[in-house]
Amino acid sequence: YSLLLQDKTGIIDAKVWELNNGIDDFDSMDFIMTDGMVTSFQGSRQVNVSRIRKAQEGEYDPAEYIPASKYNREEMYQELKKVVMTITEPHLRKLAEKYFIEDTDFIAEFKQHSAAKSVHHAFVGGLLQHTLAVSKICSFVASCYPVIDRDLLITAALFHDVGKIWEISEFPANEYTDDGQLLGHIFLGAELVGKEAELIPGFPKTLAAELRHCI
């Protein structure tokens, strides 16, 4: 079998010359663990694979194998949490806290995800980096124009691209999902916010509609 193995430093050819008990099933674009001997063939390096298997969750950091934000994701996330804590309207604050502080599964996906397939921030941590930047811009604009509802604007900034989590598949594929192609991230994000608002007691319907409109 001929393979192409890739990490963030580049791509190398690999060969599986014979099947044995150390050669497990894996698919294209899987993260894999492999043992082999690096040799030279026609002037290029090549790996002769002796063992290979699909890597398990926790055995790898996607940022080591695919494009990633140049900023520390945990530091960006801590900064984003501070933005959430500046929201004073109780219903919007509850909504933002639910996803960006309390929901550990959502947070893990949000910190890893790209913000696009190719146009902008198409790398690990891209969605977090982009959302933080937009939130900062909106905070500055709100400080310049007191007439703006800052709480609504900041909440909209936080949620404006969350639909990307379901629109685009995880790395390394980073391809449009069926929902992404059929519905798009704007609809998916607005739907998420609308459904969650209904679960928060006393959430004003007009405020929920305004937030969905912003998204």
C-alpha positions in Angstrom: 0.0 0.0 0.0 1.2 3.5 -0.7 0.4 6.3 1.8 1.0 10.0 2.3 1.7 10.9 6.0 1.4 14.5 7.0 2.0 16.7 10.1 2.5 20.4 10.3 6.1 20.2 9.1 5.2 18.6 5.8 4.3 15.4 3.9 6.2 12.2 3.4 5.6 9.1 1.3 5.1 5.8 3.1 4.8 2.2 2.1 3.2 -0.9 3.7 5.0 -3.7 2.0 3.2 -6.6 3.7 0.2 -7.1 5.9 0.8 -8.4 9.4 -0.8 -8.2 12.9 0.7 -4.7 13.4 -1.2 -3.3 10.5 -4.7 -2.2 11.7 -7.6 -0.7 9.8 -7.7 3.1 9.3 -9.2 5.5 6.8 -8.0 8.4 4.8 -7.6 11.6 6.9 -7.4 9.6 10.2 -4.9 10.5 12.8 -2.6 7.5 13.0 0.2 6.0 15.2 2.9 4.3 13.2 6.3 2.7 13.5 8.7 2.4 10.5 12.1 2.9 9.0 12.9 6.1 7.1 14.8 5.3 3.9 15.8 7.1 0.7 14.1 6.3 -2.6 15.0 8.1 -5.8 16.4 11.0 -3.8 13.4 11.4 -1.5 12.8 10.2 2.0 10.2 7.4 2.4 8.9 5.5 5.4 8.7 1.7 5.3 5.8 1.1 7.7 6.0 -1.9 10.1 3.1 -1.0 12.4 0.2 1.4 12.0 -3.1 2.0 13.7 -5.8 4.7 14.1 -4.9 7.0 17.0 -7.3 7.2 19.9 -8.8 10.4 21.3 -6.3 12.0 23.7 -3.2 10.4 22.0 -2.6 13.4 19.8 -3.0 17.2 19.5 -4.5 18.2 16.2 -2.4 21.3 16.3 0.7 19.2 15.8 -0.6 17.9 12.5 -2.6 20.6 10.8 -2.6 24.4 10.6 -3.3 26.0 14.0 -3.8 29.4 15.5 -0.5 31.1 16.4 -2.1 32.2 19.6 -2.5 30.0 22.7 -6.0 28.6 22.6 -6.4 28.4 26.4 -5.3 32.0 26.8 -7.8 33.1 24.1 -10.6 31.1 25.8 -9.8 32.7 29.2 -10.1 36.1 27.5 -13.4 35.1 25.9 -14.7 34.1 29.3 -14.0 37.6 30.6 -16.0 39.0 27.7 -19.0 36.8 28.7 -18.7 38.1 32.3 -19.2 41.7 31.1 -22.8 41.0 29.9 -25.2 42.5 32.4 -28.6 41.6 31.0 -29.5 38.4 33.0 -31.1 36.4 30.2 -28.3 37.0 27.7 -25.7 36.4 30.4 -27.3 33.1 31.3 -27.4 32.1 27.6 -23.7 33.0 27.1 -22.6 31.3 30.3 -24.5 28.1 29.4 -22.3 27.6 26.3 -19.1 29.4 26.9 -18.5 28.6 30.6 -20.7 25.6 31.6 -20.9 23.3 28.6 -17.6 21.5 28.6 -18.3 19.5 25.4 -19.3 22.6 23.5 -16.3 24.5 24.8 -13.9 21.7 23.7 -15.3 21.7 20.2 -15.4 25.5 20.0 -11.7 25.8 21.0 -10.7 23.3 18.3 -12.9 24.3 15.4 -12.0 26.3 12.3 -14.0 29.4 11.4 -14.2 28.5 7.7 -13.2 25.9 5.1 -10.7 28.2 3.4 -11.7 31.9 3.4 -10.5 33.0 6.8 -9.3 31.4 10.1 -9.3 28.0 8.5 -7.2 26.4 11.1 -7.4 24.7 14.6 -8.6 27.4 17.0 -9.7 29.6 14.2 -13.3 29.9 15.4 -12.2 30.9 18.9 -9.7 33.4 17.5 -12.2 35.0 15.1 -15.0 35.1 17.7 -12.7 36.8 20.3 -11.6 39.4 17.7 -15.2 40.2 16.7 -16.2 40.5 20.3 -13.5 43.0 21.0 -14.4 45.0 17.9 -18.1 45.1 19.0 -17.1 46.1 22.5 -15.1 49.0 21.2 -17.9 50.1 18.8 -20.4 49.9 21.7 -18.1 52.1 23.8 -18.1 54.8 21.0 -21.9 54.7 20.5 -23.8 54.6 23.9 -27.1 54.2 22.0 -26.1 50.7 21.0 -27.4 47.8 23.2 -24.0 46.5 24.2 -25.2 43.3 25.9 -27.2 42.3 22.8 -24.2 43.2 20.5 -21.7 41.3 22.5 -23.9 38.2 22.9 -24.5 38.3 19.1 -20.8 38.5 18.5 -20.2 35.5 20.7 -22.8 33.4 18.9 -22.6 34.8 15.4 -20.5 31.9 14.1 -21.3 29.0 16.4 -23.1 27.3 13.6 -19.7 26.6 12.0 -19.3 23.8 14.5 -22.1 21.9 12.7 -21.6 23.4 9.2 -18.0 22.2 8.9 -16.6 18.9 10.0 -13.7 18.6 12.4 -10.1 18.6 11.3 -8.3 17.1 9.5 -11.3 16.9 7.0 -12.6 20.4 7.5 -15.3 19.9 4.9 -18.9 21.0 4.7 -21.3 18.6 6.4 -24.8 17.8 5.1 -26.3 20.3 7.5 -23.7 22.8 6.4 -24.6 22.5 2.8 -28.4 22.3 3.3 -28.9 24.8 6.1 -25.7 26.8 6.7 -24.1 28.2 9.8 -26.4 31.3 10.1 -29.5 29.2 10.3 -27.9 26.6 12.6 -26.6 29.3 15.0 -29.9 31.2 15.1 -31.8 27.9 15.7 -29.5 27.0 18.6 -30.0 30.4 20.2 -33.7 30.3 19.7 -34.2 26.8 21.2 -31.9 27.6 24.2 -33.7 30.9 24.9 -37.0 29.0 25.2 -35.4 27.0 28.1 -34.4 30.0 30.1 -37.3 31.1 32.3 -38.6 34.6 31.5 -36.4 35.1 28.5 -38.1 38.0 26.6 -39.4 36.9 23.2 -38.5 40.2 21.6 -35.0 40.0 22.9 -34.6 36.4 21.6 -35.9 37.5 18.2 -33.4 40.5 18.2 -30.5 38.2 19.0 -31.5 35.7 16.2 -31.8 38.6 13.8 -28.3 39.8 14.7 -26.9 36.3 14.0 
